[in-house]
Amino acid sequence: MAELFDMGRYAPFVWSSYGFTFLVIGGLFWHSLAGMRRSEREVEQLRAARGSRRRRAQRDAGTDADAPSSPDGGA
């Protein structure tokens, strides 16, 4: 096991490469997680806005929320 960690004169290059790779992958993970959370918030806002528009349209039209709509426009 000691041979694995003892890389002689290549150790600084190898270990700094591992460290740099770890930092980049960690940064990409954090960035992806932040983007996902931002997208989830945006979806929730859009759903809330769509729901309020539906309720307003139904209230203005005087229709029931569970009534099926006719695909041919009521004809």
N, C-alpha and C positions, 0 to 999 in steps of 0.2 A: 504494500500500500504506500510505503514511503517513496518508492520509485515513481509512483504516479504523480506525487506532488513535487518531487525534486526534478526539475526540468533543466537544471544547469543554467547556462547563460540565456536560454530561451524563456525562462520563467517570467521575467517582467513583461515580455510581449504577450505570452499566452494568458497570463492572469489579467492583464489590462484589457485584452480582447474579450475575455469572459465578462469582466466588469462592464465594459462598454455595451456588449450585447445585452446583458441583463438590464441596464439602464434604458436602452432603446425599446426593448420588448415591454418593460414596465411602463414606459411613457406611452407606447401605442395602446396598451391595455387601458391605462387611465383615460386617454383621449377617446377611445371607443366607448368606454363606460359613460363618460360625460356626454358624448353625443347621443347615446341610447337614452339616457335620462332626459335630455333636452327634447328628443323626438317624442318620448312618451308624454311629457308635459304638453307638447304641442297637439298631440292626438287627443288628449283629454280636453284641452281647450276647444278644439274643433268639434268634438262630440257634444260638449256642453252648449256650444253656440248652435249647433244643428238641432239639438233638443229644444232649445228655447225658441228657435224659429218655427219648429213644427208645432209646438204648443200655441204659439201666437197665431199661426196660420189656421189651426184647427179652431181656435177660439173665434177668430174673425169670420171663418166660414160656417161656424156652428155645426161642425161634424163631430162624430164620435171618434175617439182615438183608435178604437179597435175595429171600426167598420172597414171592410175591405174596399179598396178602390177598384173601379172598373178600368181595365186596360184600354177600352175603346172610348174613354172620355164620358161614359154614362149614357151612351146611346143604345 
